[in-house]
Amino acid sequence: MVLKSKFRIFNDIGPVSEDIIYAAGIYSWNGFLESEGVSGLTQRLYESTSEQIKEWSNALEMKDAKFFATNLQSSMHWMLLKEFQEHVCYLDIETTGLYRDFDKVTVVGIYDGHSFQNLVRGRGLSKKAIQKSLSGCKLLVTYYGSCFDLPFLQSEFYGIDLNIPHFDLCFGGRKVGLTGGLKKIERRLGISRDSSISSVDGFEAVTLWYSFQKGNEKSLKKLLDYCMADTINLSKMAPLVFEKLNQLETSIRLDHLN
């Protein structure tokens, strides 16, 4: 597991100390605990790190999402994808525009890896409904959600609890050379969409919502199909981005040891 090979996540362990640990032939938390000390680390730092490893190992075993939301740097939340794979939720929203101080959330799509749910404005969308849909979620996956989806939800649904580890595929993808919009990256990764919605974009999603407001139910169906494709395709993209990030981490570690 990638997370269990990282040491710089612990207090007082920086890149240099982590390299010292790797240079000693220790590549996992268990390996660290089984050692009797690490040349180059003080005994005090060794003991402190050992205690932290035990604490973090217990949090992983208990699937304590709040612990990792609080203690693990957000840029490393992607490392939890395999650890929490049975408790991952993929989320995407549609809105009336780009400005959360003025525009409104129209649809929230949530996929738990087994079933998909659309929450529609005026038809069941509420803070309580979102919280219920995310009640079993240990890791949230979005695309650009840290800048758009989550701030929008927090603005409209005051007090909503989104203190969950969050893997933002937009920023994770950028680290491995995947840049651009969601559909562009889908194409690069060989992920397809139904031809009926392949040309729909964010601007048309707004138009579809206003068409529905005028009574066109077909527009709502197309909007919901679009949201569903956005959301479910995140579940196809996540493991691919995860593997690329894992390969990058391994490459960086090997470079440091050479």
VEXDREN-2710 file (C-alpha; in Angstrom, 1 decimal):
% VEXDREN-2710
k/r/px/py/pz
1/MET/0.0/0.0/0.0
2/VAL/1.5/3.3/-1.1
3/LEU/0.5/5.2/2.1
4/LYS/2.3/2.7/4.3
5/SER/5.6/3.4/2.5
6/LYS/5.5/7.1/3.3
7/PHE/7.3/8.6/6.3
8/ARG/7.3/12.4/5.6
9/ILE/3.6/12.4/6.6
10/PHE/4.7/12.1/10.2
11/ASN/5.7/15.0/12.5
12/ASP/9.4/15.9/12.4
13/ILE/10.0/13.7/9.3
14/GLY/10.9/15.7/6.3
15/PRO/12.3/14.6/2.9
16/VAL/15.9/14.3/4.2
17/SER/14.8/12.0/7.1
18/GLU/12.6/10.0/4.8
19/ASP/15.6/9.4/2.5
20/ILE/17.7/8.3/5.5
21/ILE/15.0/5.7/6.3
22/TYR/14.9/4.5/2.7
23/ALA/18.7/4.3/2.6
24/ALA/18.6/2.1/5.6
25/GLY/16.6/-0.4/3.6
26/ILE/13.3/0.4/5.3
27/TYR/10.4/0.9/2.8
28/SER/7.3/0.3/5.0
29/TRP/5.8/1.2/8.3
30/ASN/6.1/-2.5/9.4
31/GLY/9.7/-2.5/8.4
32/PHE/10.3/0.6/10.5
33/LEU/8.6/-1.0/13.6
34/GLU/10.6/-4.2/13.2
35/SER/13.9/-2.3/13.1
36/GLU/15.8/-1.5/16.3
37/GLY/16.7/1.9/15.2
38/VAL/17.7/3.9/12.1
39/SER/21.2/5.2/11.7
40/GLY/21.0/8.9/11.1
41/LEU/17.8/9.4/13.2
42/THR/18.0/10.2/16.9
43/GLN/16.5/7.7/19.3
44/ARG/13.9/10.3/20.2
45/LEU/12.8/10.8/16.6
46/TYR/12.8/7.0/16.1
47/GLU/10.5/6.4/19.1
48/SER/8.2/9.3/18.1
49/THR/7.9/8.0/14.6
50/SER/7.2/4.5/15.9
51/GLU/4.3/5.8/18.0
52/GLN/2.9/7.8/15.1
53/ILE/3.0/4.7/12.9
54/LYS/1.0/2.8/15.4
55/GLU/-1.5/5.6/15.7
56/TRP/-1.9/5.9/11.9
57/SER/-2.0/2.1/11.4
58/ASN/-4.9/1.9/13.9
59/ALA/-6.7/4.7/12.1
60/LEU/-6.3/2.8/8.8
61/GLU/-7.6/-0.4/10.3
62/MET/-10.6/1.5/11.8
63/LYS/-11.2/3.3/8.4
64/ASP/-11.2/6.6/10.4
65/ALA/-11.8/9.1/7.6
66/LYS/-11.9/12.1/10.0
67/PHE/-8.4/11.2/11.2
68/PHE/-7.0/11.4/7.7
69/ALA/-9.0/14.5/6.7
70/THR/-7.4/16.2/9.7
71/ASN/-3.8/14.8/9.7
72/LEU/-2.9/13.8/6.1
73/GLN/-1.9/16.6/3.8
74/SER/-4.7/17.1/1.2
75/SER/-2.3/16.6/-1.7
76/MET/-1.7/13.1/-0.4
77/HIS/-5.4/12.1/0.0
78/TRP/-5.1/10.2/-3.3
79/MET/-3.1/7.6/-1.4
80/LEU/-6.2/6.5/0.4
81/LEU/-8.0/5.3/-2.8
82/LYS/-7.0/1.6/-2.4
83/GLU/-7.2/1.7/1.4
84/PHE/-10.8/3.0/1.4
85/GLN/-11.9/1.4/-1.9
86/GLU/-15.1/0.1/-0.5
87/HIS/-16.1/3.5/0.9
88/VAL/-15.4/5.8/-2.0
89/CYS/-18.0/8.2/-3.3
90/TYR/-17.7/10.1/-6.6
91/LEU/-19.4/13.5/-6.8
92/ASP/-20.3/16.0/-9.5
93/ILE/-22.6/19.0/-9.5
94/GLU/-24.5/21.1/-12.0
95/THR/-25.3/24.7/-11.4
96/THR/-27.0/27.7/-13.0
97/GLY/-23.5/29.3/-13.5
98/LEU/-20.0/29.8/-12.2
99/TYR/-20.5/32.2/-9.3
100/ARG/-21.5/30.7/-6.0
101/ASP/-22.6/34.0/-4.5
102/PHE/-25.2/34.4/-7.2
103/ASP/-25.8/31.0/-9.0
104/LYS/-27.5/27.9/-7.6
105/VAL/-26.8/24.2/-7.5
106/THR/-29.3/22.4/-9.7
107/VAL/-28.2/18.7/-9.6
108/VAL/-25.8/16.7/-7.4
109/GLY/-24.7/13.4/-8.7
110/ILE/-23.3/10.8/-6.3
111/TYR/-21.9/7.4/-7.2
112/ASP/-20.7/4.9/-4.6
113/GLY/-19.2/2.4/-7.0
114/HIS/-22.5/0.4/-7.1
115/SER/-25.4/2.7/-7.5
116/PHE/-25.9/6.3/-8.8
117/GLN/-28.1/8.9/-7.3
118/ASN/-29.2/12.3/-8.7
119/LEU/-30.5/14.9/-6.3
120/VAL/-32.4/17.6/-8.2
121/ARG/-33.3/21.1/-7.1
122/GLY/-36.9/21.2/-6.2
123/ARG/-37.1/17.4/-6.2
124/GLY/-35.4/16.3/-3.1
125/LEU/-32.1/18.2/-3.2
126/SER/-31.2/19.4/0.3
127/LYS/-28.4/19.4/2.8
128/LYS/-29.9/16.5/4.6
129/ALA/-30.2/14.4/1.4
130/ILE/-26.6/15.1/0.5
131/GLN/-25.4/14.2/4.0
132/LYS/-27.4/11.0/3.9
133/SER/-26.0/10.0/0.5
134/LEU/-22.5/10.6/1.8
135/SER/-23.0/9.0/5.2
136/GLY/-20.8/6.0/4.4
137/CYS/-18.2/7.9/2.4
138/LYS/-14.6/7.7/3.6
139/LEU/-13.0/9.3/0.5
140/LEU/-14.6/11.8/-1.9
141/VAL/-13.5/11.9/-5.5
142/THR/-14.2/14.9/-7.8
143/TYR/-12.8/16.7/-10.8
144/TYR/-11.9/20.3/-9.8
145/GLY/-14.1/19.8/-6.8
146/SER/-11.8/21.6/-4.4
147/CYS/-12.3/24.8/-6.3
148/PHE/-15.9/24.4/-7.7
149/ASP/-18.1/21.6/-6.4
150/LEU/-17.3/21.6/-2.7
151/PRO/-17.2/25.4/-2.3
152/PHE/-20.5/25.7/-4.1
153/LEU/-22.1/23.1/-1.8
154/GLN/-20.7/24.7/1.3
155/SER/-22.0/28.1/0.1
156/GLU/-25.5/27.0/-0.6
157/PHE/-26.0/24.4/2.1
158/TYR/-24.6/26.2/5.1
159/GLY/-23.1/23.9/7.7
160/ILE/-22.8/20.9/5.4
161/ASP/-20.2/18.4/6.7
162/LEU/-17.7/17.7/4.0
163/ASN/-14.8/17.0/6.3
164/ILE/-13.9/13.9/4.3
165/PRO/-10.6/13.0/2.6
166/HIS/-10.8/14.3/-0.9
167/PHE/-9.0/13.1/-4.1
168/ASP/-9.3/15.9/-6.7
169/LEU/-8.5/14.3/-10.0
170/CYS/-7.9/17.6/-11.7
171/PHE/-4.9/18.4/-9.5
172/GLY/-3.8/14.8/-9.1
173/GLY/-3.9/14.5/-12.9
174/ARG/-1.8/17.7/-13.4
175/LYS/1.1/16.1/-11.5
176/VAL/1.3/13.3/-14.1
177/GLY/0.8/15.5/-17.2
178/LEU/-3.0/15.1/-17.5
179/THR/-4.2/18.7/-18.1
180/GLY/-7.4/20.2/-19.5
181/GLY/-11.1/19.6/-18.9
182/LEU/-12.7/16.4/-17.8
183/LYS/-13.7/15.1/-21.2
184/LYS/-10.3/15.9/-22.7
185/ILE/-8.6/13.7/-20.1
186/GLU/-11.3/11.0/-20.5
187/ARG/-10.3/10.7/-24.2
188/ARG/-6.6/10.6/-23.3
189/LEU/-7.3/7.7/-20.9
190/GLY/-9.6/5.9/-23.3
191/ILE/-12.8/6.5/-21.3
192/SER/-15.9/7.0/-23.5
193/ARG/-19.4/8.5/-23.2
194/ASP/-22.7/7.7/-24.9
195/SER/-23.0/9.6/-28.2
196/SER/-26.2/11.2/-27.1
197/ILE/-24.4/13.3/-24.5
198/SER/-20.8/13.3/-25.8
199/SER/-21.1/16.9/-27.0
200/VAL/-22.8/18.3/-23.9
201/ASP/-20.7/20.8/-21.9
202/GLY/-21.2/23.0/-18.9
203/PHE/-22.7/25.8/-20.9
204/GLU/-25.3/23.5/-22.4
205/ALA/-26.0/22.0/-18.9
206/VAL/-27.1/25.5/-17.8
207/THR/-29.3/25.8/-20.9
208/LEU/-30.9/22.4/-20.3
209/TRP/-31.8/23.4/-16.7
210/TYR/-33.6/26.6/-17.8
211/SER/-35.3/24.6/-20.5
212/PHE/-36.5/22.2/-17.9
213/GLN/-37.7/25.1/-15.8
214/LYS/-40.0/26.0/-18.7
215/GLY/-41.5/22.6/-18.6
216/ASN/-39.3/20.5/-20.9
217/GLU/-38.8/17.2/-19.0
218/LYS/-36.6/15.9/-21.9
219/SER/-34.1/18.6/-21.1
220/LEU/-33.9/17.4/-17.5
221/LYS/-33.4/13.8/-18.6
222/LYS/-30.5/14.9/-20.8
223/LEU/-29.0/17.0/-18.0
224/LEU/-29.2/14.1/-15.6
225/ASP/-27.7/11.7/-18.1
226/TYR/-24.8/14.2/-18.5
227/CYS/-24.3/14.5/-14.8
228/MET/-24.4/10.7/-14.4
229/ALA/-21.7/10.3/-17.1
230/ASP/-19.5/13.0/-15.4
231/THR/-19.9/11.2/-12.1
232/ILE/-19.5/7.6/-13.1
233/ASN/-16.5/8.3/-15.3
234/LEU/-14.7/9.7/-12.3
235/SER/-14.7/6.1/-11.0
236/LYS/-13.0/4.9/-14.2
237/MET/-10.5/7.7/-14.1
238/ALA/-9.5/7.5/-10.5
239/PRO/-7.6/4.2/-10.5
240/LEU/-5.7/5.3/-13.7
241/VAL/-4.6/8.6/-12.1
242/PHE/-3.8/6.7/-8.9
243/GLU/-1.5/4.3/-10.7
244/LYS/0.3/7.2/-12.5
245/LEU/0.7/9.1/-9.2
246/ASN/2.0/5.9/-7.6
247/GLN/4.6/5.4/-10.4
248/LEU/5.7/9.0/-10.0
249/GLU/6.2/8.6/-6.2
250/THR/8.2/5.4/-6.8
251/SER/10.3/7.2/-9.4
252/ILE/11.0/10.1/-7.1
253/ARG/12.0/7.8/-4.3
254/LEU/14.4/5.9/-6.5
255/ASP/15.9/9.1/-7.8
256/HIS/16.6/10.2/-4.2
257/LEU/18.3/7.0/-3.4
258/ASN/20.6/7.1/-6.4
END
